[in-house]
Amino acid sequence: MGIRGSLRIMEKNKVKRGFGSDNNAGIHPDILKEIISSNTGHVIGYGADVYTEQALNIFKEHFGSYSETYFVFTGTAANVLGLSGITRSWNSIITASTAHLEGDECGAPEKFIGCKVLVADTPDGKITPELIEKHMHGLDFEHHSQPKVISITQATEMGTVYTVAEITKIASFAHAGGMLLHMDGARIANAAVALNLPFKAFTTEAGVDVLSFGGTKNGMMFGESICFLKPGLSFDFKYIRKQGMQLASKMRFISAQYIGYFRNDLWKSNASNSNAMARMLDEQLKQIPEVKVTQEVQSNGVFVRMPADVAEKMRDHYFFYPWDEKRSEFRLMCSWDTKKEDIEDFIRILKKELEK
């Protein structure tokens, strides 16, 4: 279904919380309050303000005193600019075929970095050294692009979560080959909750070199972060951010959001709710013989196969996206504001439609 069809469905259900994307949810009230509280008087622009200083110190607390963080507007910018700081145009980036870098950045890595994106097919969204190995050839041979970065997504686009051991293994493989490990953490809060670990345990301490840290999908208004977790990697990056058109003049309004996001572990309570709602949806769907959950539910996404005609009728009630239309597979995303009643009503309507 195209954009117009999706807009039609969303318009019909605009007063409902849907399952289309955690991007579709609103802003957490505490984040809005933080923005308002920072909207007083004049401060120096472009990040030379007390709010940005405080936010950057919070990131150092979570990722290490030697880490360096830069705020940008979008997740695409976080991924592409972060990678551009550690690659050259003759390099290649290896990632899963389901990763945003491959399927959802509109070719931005190739356009703005100029390097190749090489993919590995994986049934659950997680890549392994064994899958990466096929791209490890032509090393130090000028006729081939040179592998430089392995990029993993945590949590993955399939809703699965890498363990610390899996990340450490990939990091060791990358470093042994003179490469770096990048993590797309658009849903990193959901992964942290699923693992029941602090961010540092599966990033800095596991060998991740560069992290795209996301908050928009978990209750923030806008703003993502590029975190360089190893000394020396951010050299000259301030110029890359400026040339990349991502240096916010009124940066305090990104920074203030992160202050509210980390205060009292708001990030954790938001992600805990979306994960819990996904587990509830998973449990309810598994009680219905006509549908099949296709991925292990580890974060806030549920992938399910259901009859196409029933899915179309369901989309008249709740908005969600098809994932693989050939397999009649659909993605249901839960958000920080998803409620138990939303799950119960969705299941009630689904059972009713299946009985017709």
C-alpha positions as CSV (number, residue, x, y, z in Angstrom):
1,M,0.0,0.0,0.0
2,G,1.3,3.4,-0.9
3,I,1.5,6.7,1.0
4,R,-2.0,7.8,0.0
5,G,-3.5,4.6,1.2
6,S,-1.7,4.8,4.5
7,L,-2.8,8.4,5.0
8,R,-6.4,7.4,4.2
9,I,-6.3,4.7,6.9
10,M,-4.6,7.0,9.4
11,E,-7.2,9.7,8.8
12,K,-10.0,7.3,9.6
13,N,-8.3,6.3,12.8
14,K,-6.6,9.6,13.8
15,V,-8.1,9.6,17.3
16,K,-6.8,6.1,18.0
17,R,-3.4,4.9,19.1
18,G,-2.3,2.6,16.3
19,F,0.4,0.0,15.8
20,G,2.1,1.5,12.8
21,S,5.2,2.9,14.3
22,D,6.6,4.2,17.6
23,N,7.4,7.3,15.6
24,N,3.6,7.9,15.4
25,A,3.3,8.4,19.1
26,G,3.2,11.8,20.7
27,I,5.7,13.5,23.0
28,H,5.9,12.5,26.6
29,P,4.5,15.3,28.8
30,D,7.8,15.4,30.8
31,I,9.8,16.1,27.7
32,L,7.4,18.9,26.7
33,K,7.8,20.4,30.2
34,E,11.6,20.2,29.9
35,I,11.5,22.1,26.5
36,I,9.2,24.8,28.1
37,S,11.5,25.1,31.1
38,S,14.5,25.8,28.9
39,N,12.6,28.4,26.9
40,T,13.6,31.3,29.1
41,G,15.8,34.2,28.2
42,H,18.7,34.1,25.9
43,V,21.5,31.5,25.7
44,I,24.4,31.3,23.3
45,G,23.5,29.3,20.2
46,Y,25.0,26.2,18.5
47,G,25.5,24.3,21.7
48,A,27.4,26.7,23.8
49,D,24.7,26.7,26.5
50,V,24.2,25.2,30.0
51,Y,21.6,22.8,28.8
52,T,23.8,21.2,26.2
53,E,26.7,21.1,28.7
54,Q,24.5,19.2,31.1
55,A,23.1,16.8,28.5
56,L,26.6,16.0,27.2
57,N,27.8,15.3,30.8
58,I,24.8,12.9,31.2
59,F,26.0,11.0,28.1
60,K,29.5,10.8,29.6
61,E,28.0,9.2,32.7
62,H,26.3,6.6,30.6
63,F,29.0,5.8,28.0
64,G,32.3,6.8,29.6
65,S,34.2,10.0,30.5
66,Y,36.2,9.8,27.2
67,S,33.1,9.5,25.0
68,E,32.2,12.4,22.8
69,T,28.6,13.1,21.8
70,Y,27.1,15.3,19.1
71,F,23.4,16.1,18.7
72,V,21.7,16.1,15.3
73,F,18.1,16.3,14.2
74,T,17.3,12.9,12.7
75,G,18.2,9.2,12.9
76,T,19.3,9.2,9.2
77,A,21.8,12.1,10.0
78,A,23.0,10.2,13.1
79,N,23.8,7.1,11.1
80,V,25.2,8.7,8.0
81,L,27.2,11.5,9.5
82,G,28.5,9.2,12.3
83,L,29.7,6.8,9.6
84,S,31.1,9.5,7.4
85,G,33.4,10.5,10.3
86,I,35.1,7.1,10.3
87,T,35.1,6.0,6.6
88,R,36.5,7.1,3.3
89,S,34.8,6.8,-0.1
90,W,36.7,3.7,-1.0
91,N,35.5,1.9,2.1
92,S,32.4,-0.4,2.5
93,I,30.0,-0.8,5.4
94,I,28.6,-4.3,6.1
95,T,25.2,-4.6,7.7
96,A,22.0,-6.7,7.7
97,S,19.7,-6.5,4.7
98,T,16.9,-5.3,7.0
99,A,19.0,-2.4,8.4
100,H,17.9,1.2,7.9
101,L,21.2,1.9,6.3
102,E,20.2,-0.5,3.5
103,G,16.5,-0.1,3.2
104,D,15.3,3.1,4.8
105,E,17.9,5.8,4.2
106,C,17.0,6.5,0.6
107,G,20.6,5.8,-0.5
108,A,21.9,8.5,1.9
109,P,25.1,6.5,2.8
110,E,26.1,6.1,-0.8
111,K,25.3,9.8,-1.6
112,F,26.9,11.5,1.4
113,I,29.6,9.1,2.4
114,G,30.3,7.8,-1.1
115,C,31.1,4.3,0.1
116,K,29.4,0.9,-0.6
117,V,26.9,-0.7,1.7
118,L,27.2,-4.5,1.6
119,V,24.5,-6.6,3.2
120,A,24.0,-10.0,4.7
121,D,20.7,-11.7,4.7
122,T,19.5,-12.9,8.1
123,P,16.2,-14.3,9.2
124,D,16.0,-12.5,12.5
125,G,17.8,-9.2,11.7
126,K,21.0,-10.1,13.5
127,I,24.3,-10.5,11.6
128,T,27.2,-12.7,12.8
129,P,30.9,-13.0,11.9
130,E,30.0,-16.0,9.8
131,L,27.5,-14.0,7.7
132,I,30.0,-11.1,7.4
133,E,32.8,-13.3,6.3
134,K,31.6,-13.5,2.7
135,H,32.5,-9.8,2.3
136,M,36.0,-10.2,3.7
137,H,37.9,-10.4,0.4
138,G,40.0,-8.2,-1.8
139,L,41.7,-6.7,1.3
140,D,44.5,-4.3,0.5
141,F,43.6,-4.7,-3.2
142,E,42.9,-1.4,-4.9
143,H,40.3,-2.9,-7.3
144,H,37.9,-3.6,-4.4
145,S,36.2,-1.4,-1.9
146,Q,37.8,-2.0,1.5
147,P,35.6,-3.1,4.4
148,K,35.8,-0.6,7.2
149,V,32.7,-0.7,9.4
150,I,30.3,-3.4,10.6
151,S,27.0,-1.8,11.5
152,I,24.4,-3.5,13.7
153,T,21.0,-2.4,14.8
154,Q,20.0,-2.6,18.5
155,A,17.1,-3.5,18.8
156,T,16.9,-4.8,15.2
157,E,14.3,-4.0,12.6
158,M,12.8,-7.4,13.4
159,G,12.4,-6.6,17.0
160,T,15.2,-8.9,18.1
161,V,18.0,-7.9,20.5
162,Y,21.7,-8.7,20.4
163,T,23.2,-10.1,23.6
164,V,26.4,-8.7,25.1
165,A,28.2,-11.9,24.0
166,E,27.0,-11.5,20.4
167,I,28.0,-7.9,20.2
168,T,31.4,-8.6,21.8
169,K,32.0,-11.4,19.2
170,I,31.2,-9.0,16.3
171,A,33.4,-6.3,17.8
172,S,36.3,-8.7,18.2
173,F,35.9,-9.8,14.6
174,A,35.8,-6.2,13.4
175,H,38.8,-5.1,15.4
176,A,40.9,-8.1,14.4
177,G,40.3,-7.1,10.8
178,G,41.2,-3.5,11.3
179,M,37.5,-2.4,11.2
180,L,35.2,-0.5,13.5
181,L,31.8,-1.4,14.9
182,H,28.8,1.0,14.6
183,M,25.5,0.5,16.4
184,D,22.3,2.0,15.1
185,G,20.5,2.5,18.4
186,A,17.2,4.0,17.2
187,R,15.5,1.7,19.7
188,I,18.4,1.3,22.1
189,A,16.2,2.0,25.2
190,N,14.0,-1.0,24.3
191,A,17.1,-3.1,24.0
192,A,18.5,-2.0,27.3
193,V,15.2,-2.9,29.0
194,A,15.1,-6.3,27.3
195,L,18.6,-7.0,28.4
196,N,18.1,-5.4,31.8
197,L,21.5,-3.8,31.5
198,P,22.9,-0.3,31.5
199,F,23.7,1.2,28.1
200,K,27.4,1.0,28.7
201,A,27.4,-2.7,29.2
202,F,26.4,-3.5,25.7
203,T,28.0,-0.6,23.9
204,T,31.3,0.8,25.2
205,E,32.2,-2.2,27.3
206,A,31.2,-4.6,24.5
207,G,33.5,-3.0,21.9
208,V,31.1,-0.7,20.0
209,D,33.1,2.2,18.5
210,V,30.4,4.6,17.3
211,L,26.7,4.7,18.4
212,S,23.7,6.4,16.9
213,F,21.6,7.0,20.1
214,G,17.9,7.5,19.4
215,G,15.2,9.0,21.6
216,T,12.5,10.0,19.1
217,K,10.9,6.6,19.0
218,N,10.7,6.6,22.8
219,G,8.9,9.8,23.7
220,M,11.1,12.6,22.5
221,M,10.0,15.3,20.0
222,F,13.1,15.2,17.8
223,G,16.8,15.0,18.1
224,E,19.3,12.1,17.9
225,S,22.9,11.7,19.1
226,I,26.1,10.5,17.6
227,C,28.4,9.0,20.3
228,F,32.0,8.3,19.6
229,L,32.9,5.8,22.3
230,K,36.7,5.5,21.7
231,P,39.2,8.3,22.0
232,G,40.4,9.8,18.7
233,L,37.4,8.9,16.5
234,S,35.7,12.2,16.7
235,F,38.6,14.2,15.4
236,D,37.3,17.0,13.1
237,F,33.7,15.7,13.4
238,K,32.4,19.2,14.4
239,Y,33.1,20.2,10.8
240,I,31.4,17.2,9.4
241,R,28.2,18.0,11.4
242,K,28.2,21.6,10.2
243,Q,28.8,20.6,6.5
244,G,26.1,18.0,7.0
245,M,23.6,20.7,7.9
246,Q,22.9,19.2,11.3
247,L,24.3,21.8,13.6
248,A,21.3,23.2,15.5
249,S,21.4,26.9,16.2
250,K,18.9,26.6,19.1
251,M,20.5,23.4,20.3
252,R,19.2,23.8,23.8
253,F,15.8,22.4,22.7
254,I,17.4,19.1,21.7
255,S,19.6,19.1,24.8
256,A,16.7,19.9,27.2
257,Q,14.9,16.9,25.9
258,Y,17.7,14.6,26.8
259,I,17.9,16.1,30.3
260,G,14.2,15.2,30.8
261,Y,14.7,11.8,29.0
262,F,17.3,10.7,31.5
263,R,15.8,12.3,34.6
264,N,14.3,9.6,36.9
265,D,15.0,7.1,34.1
266,L,12.1,8.3,32.0
267,W,13.7,6.5,29.0
268,K,13.4,3.2,30.9
269,S,9.8,3.6,32.0
270,N,8.8,4.5,28.4
271,A,10.6,1.6,26.9
272,S,9.4,-0.8,29.6
273,N,5.8,0.0,28.7
274,S,6.3,-0.4,25.0
275,N,8.1,-3.7,25.5
276,A,5.5,-5.0,28.0
277,M,2.7,-4.1,25.6
278,A,4.4,-6.0,22.8
279,R,4.8,-9.1,25.0
280,M,1.1,-8.8,25.9
281,L,0.1,-8.5,22.2
282,D,2.4,-11.5,21.4
283,E,0.8,-13.6,24.1
284,Q,-2.7,-12.8,22.9
285,L,-2.0,-13.3,19.2
286,K,-0.5,-16.8,20.0
287,Q,-3.9,-17.8,21.3
288,I,-5.5,-17.3,17.8
289,P,-4.9,-20.3,15.5
290,E,-5.4,-18.3,12.3
291,V,-2.5,-16.1,12.9
292,K,1.2,-16.8,13.4
293,V,3.9,-14.7,15.2
294,T,7.0,-15.0,13.0
295,Q,9.7,-13.5,15.2
296,E,10.6,-13.8,18.9
297,V,9.3,-10.7,20.6
298,Q,12.2,-9.2,22.5
299,S,11.5,-5.5,22.3
300,N,8.5,-3.5,21.1
301,G,7.8,-5.0,17.7
302,V,5.5,-7.9,16.8
303,F,5.7,-9.6,13.4
304,V,2.6,-11.6,12.5
305,R,1.1,-13.4,9.6
306,M,-2.6,-13.2,9.1
307,P,-5.0,-13.5,6.2
308,A,-4.6,-10.5,3.9
309,D,-8.3,-9.8,3.7
310,V,-8.6,-9.8,7.5
311,A,-5.5,-7.6,7.8
312,E,-7.0,-5.0,5.4
313,K,-10.2,-4.9,7.5
314,M,-8.1,-4.6,10.7
315,R,-6.4,-1.6,9.2
316,D,-9.7,0.2,9.0
317,H,-9.7,0.0,12.8
318,Y,-6.0,0.2,13.7
319,F,-3.2,1.5,11.5
320,F,-0.2,-0.7,11.0
321,Y,2.2,-1.5,8.1
322,P,2.6,-4.6,5.9
323,W,6.1,-6.1,6.3
324,D,6.1,-8.8,3.6
325,E,3.0,-8.7,1.5
326,K,3.9,-11.8,-0.4
327,R,3.8,-13.7,2.9
328,S,0.9,-11.7,4.3
329,E,3.2,-10.7,7.1
330,F,2.6,-7.5,9.1
331,R,4.5,-5.4,11.7
332,L,2.8,-4.2,14.8
333,M,4.7,-1.7,16.9
334,C,3.9,-0.7,20.4
335,S,4.9,2.7,21.8
336,W,5.6,4.4,25.1
337,D,1.9,5.4,25.3
338,T,0.3,2.1,24.2
339,K,-2.2,0.9,26.7
340,K,-3.6,-2.5,27.7
341,E,-7.0,-1.4,26.4
342,D,-5.5,-0.9,22.9
343,I,-4.2,-4.5,22.9
344,E,-7.5,-5.9,24.2
345,D,-9.6,-4.0,21.6
346,F,-7.3,-5.0,18.8
347,I,-7.6,-8.7,19.7
348,R,-11.3,-8.4,20.1
349,I,-11.8,-6.9,16.7
350,L,-9.3,-9.4,15.1
351,K,-11.2,-12.3,16.5
352,K,-14.5,-10.9,15.3
353,E,-13.1,-10.3,11.7
354,L,-11.7,-13.9,11.6
355,E,-15.1,-15.3,12.5
356,K,-16.8,-13.7,9.5
